[in-house]
Amino acid sequence: MAKRKTPKVANLRAEKVSEEQLKKIQSIVSNLNKAQFDLGGLDVQKHKILHYLAGLEDEMKLTQNKLQEEYGTFDVNVQTGELNYESNGEANKKD
Protein backbone atom coordinates (compact mmCIF):
# COMPACT_ATOMS: atom_id res chain seq x y z
CA MET A 1 0.00 0.00 0.00
CA ALA A 2 1.33 3.41 -0.93
CA LYS A 3 2.13 5.96 1.67
CA ARG A 4 0.04 9.09 1.79
CA LYS A 5 1.76 12.06 0.20
CA THR A 6 -0.16 14.74 2.09
CA PRO A 7 -0.31 14.77 5.85
CA LYS A 8 -3.65 13.85 7.43
CA VAL A 9 -5.52 17.04 8.39
CA ALA A 10 -6.94 17.13 11.91
CA ASN A 11 -10.65 17.48 12.35
CA LEU A 12 -11.37 21.21 11.98
CA ARG A 13 -14.81 21.11 13.59
CA ALA A 14 -15.24 23.12 16.77
CA GLU A 15 -15.32 21.15 20.02
CA LYS A 16 -17.36 23.66 22.06
CA VAL A 17 -19.52 26.73 21.66
CA SER A 18 -18.13 30.05 22.83
CA GLU A 19 -18.43 31.03 26.49
CA GLU A 20 -20.91 33.77 25.54
CA GLN A 21 -23.08 31.33 23.58
CA LEU A 22 -22.98 28.82 26.45
CA LYS A 23 -24.09 31.46 28.96
CA LYS A 24 -26.96 32.49 26.67
CA ILE A 25 -28.10 28.87 26.22
CA GLN A 26 -27.87 28.23 29.97
CA SER A 27 -29.89 31.36 30.67
CA ILE A 28 -32.61 30.36 28.19
CA VAL A 29 -32.82 26.82 29.61
CA SER A 30 -32.98 28.22 33.15
CA ASN A 31 -35.79 30.61 32.19
CA LEU A 32 -37.69 27.82 30.42
CA ASN A 33 -37.42 25.60 33.49
CA LYS A 34 -38.57 28.42 35.78
CA ALA A 35 -41.51 29.24 33.52
CA GLN A 36 -42.58 25.58 33.43
CA PHE A 37 -42.24 25.34 37.22
CA ASP A 38 -44.31 28.52 37.68
CA LEU A 39 -46.94 27.23 35.27
CA GLY A 40 -47.19 24.01 37.27
CA GLY A 41 -47.66 26.06 40.44
CA LEU A 42 -50.43 28.04 38.78
CA ASP A 43 -52.09 24.82 37.70
CA VAL A 44 -52.07 23.58 41.30
CA GLN A 45 -53.54 26.91 42.44
CA LYS A 46 -56.23 26.64 39.76
CA HIS A 47 -57.08 23.13 40.92
CA LYS A 48 -57.46 24.30 44.54
CA ILE A 49 -59.63 27.25 43.50
CA LEU A 50 -61.87 24.99 41.41
CA HIS A 51 -62.39 22.73 44.45
CA TYR A 52 -63.15 25.76 46.60
CA LEU A 53 -65.61 27.03 43.99
CA ALA A 54 -67.36 23.64 43.84
CA GLY A 55 -67.71 23.71 47.64
CA LEU A 56 -69.25 27.18 47.51
CA GLU A 57 -71.70 26.06 44.83
CA ASP A 58 -72.73 23.10 47.02
CA GLU A 59 -73.17 25.42 50.00
CA MET A 60 -75.30 27.79 47.90
CA LYS A 61 -77.51 24.92 46.72
CA LEU A 62 -78.07 23.76 50.33
CA THR A 63 -78.91 27.32 51.40
CA GLN A 64 -81.32 27.72 48.48
CA ASN A 65 -83.06 24.47 49.43
CA LYS A 66 -83.47 25.67 53.04
CA LEU A 67 -84.85 29.02 51.86
CA GLN A 68 -87.22 27.25 49.47
CA GLU A 69 -88.53 25.09 52.33
CA GLU A 70 -88.86 27.99 54.77
CA TYR A 71 -90.15 30.79 52.51
CA GLY A 72 -91.36 29.02 49.39
CA THR A 73 -88.74 30.77 47.29
CA PHE A 74 -85.00 31.14 47.23
CA ASP A 75 -85.07 34.28 45.08
CA VAL A 76 -83.51 36.87 47.41
CA ASN A 77 -82.23 40.35 46.71
CA VAL A 78 -78.68 40.00 48.02
CA GLN A 79 -78.43 43.75 48.70
CA THR A 80 -81.56 44.11 50.84
CA GLY A 81 -82.52 40.58 51.85
CA GLU A 82 -85.96 41.12 50.33
CA LEU A 83 -87.67 37.95 49.09
CA ASN A 84 -88.91 37.94 45.51
CA TYR A 85 -92.00 35.80 45.12
CA GLU A 86 -93.67 34.68 41.93
CA SER A 87 -95.96 37.17 40.20
CA ASN A 88 -99.01 36.04 42.20
CA GLY A 89 -97.26 37.15 45.41
CA GLU A 90 -97.66 33.78 47.05
CA ALA A 91 -94.99 31.43 48.19
CA ASN A 92 -95.12 27.85 47.03
CA LYS A 93 -94.88 26.72 50.64
CA LYS A 94 -95.99 23.20 51.40
CA ASP A 95 -97.90 23.01 54.71
mmCIF file of the C-alpha atoms, coordinates in Angstrom:
data_MODEL
# 
_entry.id   MODEL 
# 
loop_
_atom_site.group_PDB 
_atom_site.id 
_atom_site.type_symbol 
_atom_site.label_atom_id 
_atom_site.label_alt_id 
_atom_site.label_comp_id 
_atom_site.label_asym_id 
_atom_site.label_entity_id 
_atom_site.label_seq_id 
_atom_site.pdbx_PDB_ins_code 
_atom_site.Cartn_x 
_atom_site.Cartn_y 
_atom_site.Cartn_z 
_atom_site.occupancy 
_atom_site.B_iso_or_equiv 
_atom_site.pdbx_formal_charge 
_atom_site.auth_seq_id 
_atom_site.auth_comp_id 
_atom_site.auth_asym_id 
_atom_site.auth_atom_id 
_atom_site.pdbx_PDB_model_num 
ATOM 1  C CA . MET A 1 1  ? 0.000   0.000  0.000  1.00 0.00 ? 1  MET A CA 1 
ATOM 2  C CA . ALA A 1 2  ? 1.330   3.414  -0.929 1.00 0.00 ? 2  ALA A CA 1 
ATOM 3  C CA . LYS A 1 3  ? 2.133   5.963  1.669  1.00 0.00 ? 3  LYS A CA 1 
ATOM 4  C CA . ARG A 1 4  ? 0.041   9.086  1.793  1.00 0.00 ? 4  ARG A CA 1 
ATOM 5  C CA . LYS A 1 5  ? 1.756   12.056 0.198  1.00 0.00 ? 5  LYS A CA 1 
ATOM 6  C CA . THR A 1 6  ? -0.163  14.744 2.092  1.00 0.00 ? 6  THR A CA 1 
ATOM 7  C CA . PRO A 1 7  ? -0.310  14.767 5.852  1.00 0.00 ? 7  PRO A CA 1 
ATOM 8  C CA . LYS A 1 8  ? -3.646  13.850 7.431  1.00 0.00 ? 8  LYS A CA 1 
ATOM 9  C CA . VAL A 1 9  ? -5.522  17.043 8.391  1.00 0.00 ? 9  VAL A CA 1 
ATOM 10 C CA . ALA A 1 10 ? -6.936  17.125 11.907 1.00 0.00 ? 10 ALA A CA 1 
ATOM 11 C CA . ASN A 1 11 ? -10.655 17.484 12.346 1.00 0.00 ? 11 ASN A CA 1 
ATOM 12 C CA . LEU A 1 12 ? -11.369 21.205 11.978 1.00 0.00 ? 12 LEU A CA 1 
ATOM 13 C CA . ARG A 1 13 ? -14.811 21.114 13.591 1.00 0.00 ? 13 ARG A CA 1 
ATOM 14 C CA . ALA A 1 14 ? -15.243 23.122 16.771 1.00 0.00 ? 14 ALA A CA 1 
ATOM 15 C CA . GLU A 1 15 ? -15.318 21.151 20.017 1.00 0.00 ? 15 GLU A CA 1 
ATOM 16 C CA . LYS A 1 16 ? -17.357 23.663 22.062 1.00 0.00 ? 16 LYS A CA 1 
ATOM 17 C CA . VAL A 1 17 ? -19.522 26.731 21.661 1.00 0.00 ? 17 VAL A CA 1 
ATOM 18 C CA . SER A 1 18 ? -18.130 30.051 22.826 1.00 0.00 ? 18 SER A CA 1 
ATOM 19 C CA . GLU A 1 19 ? -18.430 31.032 26.488 1.00 0.00 ? 19 GLU A CA 1 
ATOM 20 C CA . GLU A 1 20 ? -20.908 33.772 25.540 1.00 0.00 ? 20 GLU A CA 1 
ATOM 21 C CA . GLN A 1 21 ? -23.079 31.335 23.582 1.00 0.00 ? 21 GLN A CA 1 
ATOM 22 C CA . LEU A 1 22 ? -22.976 28.825 26.452 1.00 0.00 ? 22 LEU A CA 1 
ATOM 23 C CA . LYS A 1 23 ? -24.089 31.461 28.963 1.00 0.00 ? 23 LYS A CA 1 
ATOM 24 C CA . LYS A 1 24 ? -26.964 32.493 26.665 1.00 0.00 ? 24 LYS A CA 1 
ATOM 25 C CA . ILE A 1 25 ? -28.096 28.873 26.220 1.00 0.00 ? 25 ILE A CA 1 
ATOM 26 C CA . GLN A 1 26 ? -27.869 28.231 29.967 1.00 0.00 ? 26 GLN A CA 1 
ATOM 27 C CA . SER A 1 27 ? -29.888 31.359 30.674 1.00 0.00 ? 27 SER A CA 1 
ATOM 28 C CA . ILE A 1 28 ? -32.608 30.358 28.195 1.00 0.00 ? 28 ILE A CA 1 
ATOM 29 C CA . VAL A 1 29 ? -32.816 26.819 29.614 1.00 0.00 ? 29 VAL A CA 1 
ATOM 30 C CA . SER A 1 30 ? -32.977 28.218 33.145 1.00 0.00 ? 30 SER A CA 1 
ATOM 31 C CA . ASN A 1 31 ? -35.787 30.606 32.187 1.00 0.00 ? 31 ASN A CA 1 
ATOM 32 C CA . LEU A 1 32 ? -37.689 27.821 30.417 1.00 0.00 ? 32 LEU A CA 1 
ATOM 33 C CA . ASN A 1 33 ? -37.417 25.601 33.491 1.00 0.00 ? 33 ASN A CA 1 
ATOM 34 C CA . LYS A 1 34 ? -38.572 28.418 35.784 1.00 0.00 ? 34 LYS A CA 1 
ATOM 35 C CA . ALA A 1 35 ? -41.515 29.240 33.520 1.00 0.00 ? 35 ALA A CA 1 
ATOM 36 C CA . GLN A 1 36 ? -42.577 25.579 33.430 1.00 0.00 ? 36 GLN A CA 1 
ATOM 37 C CA . PHE A 1 37 ? -42.243 25.339 37.220 1.00 0.00 ? 37 PHE A CA 1 
ATOM 38 C CA . ASP A 1 38 ? -44.309 28.519 37.684 1.00 0.00 ? 38 ASP A CA 1 
ATOM 39 C CA . LEU A 1 39 ? -46.939 27.227 35.267 1.00 0.00 ? 39 LEU A CA 1 
ATOM 40 C CA . GLY A 1 40 ? -47.185 24.012 37.272 1.00 0.00 ? 40 GLY A CA 1 
ATOM 41 C CA . GLY A 1 41 ? -47.662 26.062 40.445 1.00 0.00 ? 41 GLY A CA 1 
ATOM 42 C CA . LEU A 1 42 ? -50.430 28.045 38.781 1.00 0.00 ? 42 LEU A CA 1 
ATOM 43 C CA . ASP A 1 43 ? -52.094 24.817 37.697 1.00 0.00 ? 43 ASP A CA 1 
ATOM 44 C CA . VAL A 1 44 ? -52.070 23.576 41.297 1.00 0.00 ? 44 VAL A CA 1 
ATOM 45 C CA . GLN A 1 45 ? -53.539 26.911 42.440 1.00 0.00 ? 45 GLN A CA 1 
ATOM 46 C CA . LYS A 1 46 ? -56.228 26.644 39.757 1.00 0.00 ? 46 LYS A CA 1 
ATOM 47 C CA . HIS A 1 47 ? -57.077 23.131 40.916 1.00 0.00 ? 47 HIS A CA 1 
ATOM 48 C CA . LYS A 1 48 ? -57.462 24.303 44.535 1.00 0.00 ? 48 LYS A CA 1 
ATOM 49 C CA . ILE A 1 49 ? -59.628 27.247 43.500 1.00 0.00 ? 49 ILE A CA 1 
ATOM 50 C CA . LEU A 1 50 ? -61.868 24.992 41.411 1.00 0.00 ? 50 LEU A CA 1 
ATOM 51 C CA . HIS A 1 51 ? -62.389 22.728 44.449 1.00 0.00 ? 51 HIS A CA 1 
ATOM 52 C CA . TYR A 1 52 ? -63.150 25.763 46.601 1.00 0.00 ? 52 TYR A CA 1 
ATOM 53 C CA . LEU A 1 53 ? -65.615 27.025 43.992 1.00 0.00 ? 53 LEU A CA 1 
ATOM 54 C CA . ALA A 1 54 ? -67.359 23.637 43.841 1.00 0.00 ? 54 ALA A CA 1 
ATOM 55 C CA . GLY A 1 55 ? -67.709 23.715 47.643 1.00 0.00 ? 55 GLY A CA 1 
ATOM 56 C CA . LEU A 1 56 ? -69.248 27.182 47.508 1.00 0.00 ? 56 LEU A CA 1 
ATOM 57 C CA . GLU A 1 57 ? -71.698 26.058 44.829 1.00 0.00 ? 57 GLU A CA 1 
ATOM 58 C CA . ASP A 1 58 ? -72.726 23.102 47.016 1.00 0.00 ? 58 ASP A CA 1 
ATOM 59 C CA . GLU A 1 59 ? -73.166 25.419 50.000 1.00 0.00 ? 59 GLU A CA 1 
ATOM 60 C CA . MET A 1 60 ? -75.302 27.794 47.902 1.00 0.00 ? 60 MET A CA 1 
ATOM 61 C CA . LYS A 1 61 ? -77.507 24.918 46.720 1.00 0.00 ? 61 LYS A CA 1 
ATOM 62 C CA . LEU A 1 62 ? -78.072 23.760 50.325 1.00 0.00 ? 62 LEU A CA 1 
ATOM 63 C CA . THR A 1 63 ? -78.910 27.315 51.396 1.00 0.00 ? 63 THR A CA 1 
ATOM 64 C CA . GLN A 1 64 ? -81.322 27.717 48.475 1.00 0.00 ? 64 GLN A CA 1 
ATOM 65 C CA . ASN A 1 65 ? -83.056 24.467 49.427 1.00 0.00 ? 65 ASN A CA 1 
ATOM 66 C CA . LYS A 1 66 ? -83.472 25.669 53.042 1.00 0.00 ? 66 LYS A CA 1 
ATOM 67 C CA . LEU A 1 67 ? -84.849 29.016 51.861 1.00 0.00 ? 67 LEU A CA 1 
ATOM 68 C CA . GLN A 1 68 ? -87.222 27.255 49.474 1.00 0.00 ? 68 GLN A CA 1 
ATOM 69 C CA . GLU A 1 69 ? -88.532 25.093 52.334 1.00 0.00 ? 69 GLU A CA 1 
ATOM 70 C CA . GLU A 1 70 ? -88.863 27.994 54.771 1.00 0.00 ? 70 GLU A CA 1 
ATOM 71 C CA . TYR A 1 71 ? -90.147 30.789 52.510 1.00 0.00 ? 71 TYR A CA 1 
ATOM 72 C CA . GLY A 1 72 ? -91.362 29.021 49.392 1.00 0.00 ? 72 GLY A CA 1 
ATOM 73 C CA . THR A 1 73 ? -88.741 30.768 47.291 1.00 0.00 ? 73 THR A CA 1 
ATOM 74 C CA . PHE A 1 74 ? -85.002 31.141 47.235 1.00 0.00 ? 74 PHE A CA 1 
ATOM 75 C CA . ASP A 1 75 ? -85.067 34.279 45.085 1.00 0.00 ? 75 ASP A CA 1 
ATOM 76 C CA . VAL A 1 76 ? -83.514 36.868 47.411 1.00 0.00 ? 76 VAL A CA 1 
ATOM 77 C CA . ASN A 1 77 ? -82.231 40.349 46.714 1.00 0.00 ? 77 ASN A CA 1 
ATOM 78 C CA . VAL A 1 78 ? -78.680 39.997 48.020 1.00 0.00 ? 78 VAL A CA 1 
ATOM 79 C CA . GLN A 1 79 ? -78.432 43.748 48.700 1.00 0.00 ? 79 GLN A CA 1 
ATOM 80 C CA . THR A 1 80 ? -81.557 44.110 50.844 1.00 0.00 ? 80 THR A CA 1 
ATOM 81 C CA . GLY A 1 81 ? -82.523 40.577 51.847 1.00 0.00 ? 81 GLY A CA 1 
ATOM 82 C CA . GLU A 1 82 ? -85.962 41.116 50.330 1.00 0.00 ? 82 GLU A CA 1 
ATOM 83 C CA . LEU A 1 83 ? -87.667 37.948 49.089 1.00 0.00 ? 83 LEU A CA 1 
ATOM 84 C CA . ASN A 1 84 ? -88.910 37.940 45.507 1.00 0.00 ? 84 ASN A CA 1 
ATOM 85 C CA . TYR A 1 85 ? -91.999 35.798 45.122 1.00 0.00 ? 85 TYR A CA 1 
ATOM 86 C CA . GLU A 1 86 ? -93.672 34.679 41.931 1.00 0.00 ? 86 GLU A CA 1 
ATOM 87 C CA . SER A 1 87 ? -95.961 37.172 40.199 1.00 0.00 ? 87 SER A CA 1 
ATOM 88 C CA . ASN A 1 88 ? -99.011 36.035 42.196 1.00 0.00 ? 88 ASN A CA 1 
ATOM 89 C CA . GLY A 1 89 ? -97.256 37.149 45.405 1.00 0.00 ? 89 GLY A CA 1 
ATOM 90 C CA . GLU A 1 90 ? -97.663 33.784 47.051 1.00 0.00 ? 90 GLU A CA 1 
ATOM 91 C CA . ALA A 1 91 ? -94.985 31.432 48.187 1.00 0.00 ? 91 ALA A CA 1 
ATOM 92 C CA . ASN A 1 92 ? -95.122 27.850 47.031 1.00 0.00 ? 92 ASN A CA 1 
ATOM 93 C CA . LYS A 1 93 ? -94.884 26.718 50.635 1.00 0.00 ? 93 LYS A CA 1 
ATOM 94 C CA . LYS A 1 94 ? -95.986 23.199 51.400 1.00 0.00 ? 94 LYS A CA 1 
ATOM 95 C CA . ASP A 1 95 ? -97.899 23.006 54.705 1.00 0.00 ? 95 ASP A CA 1 
# 
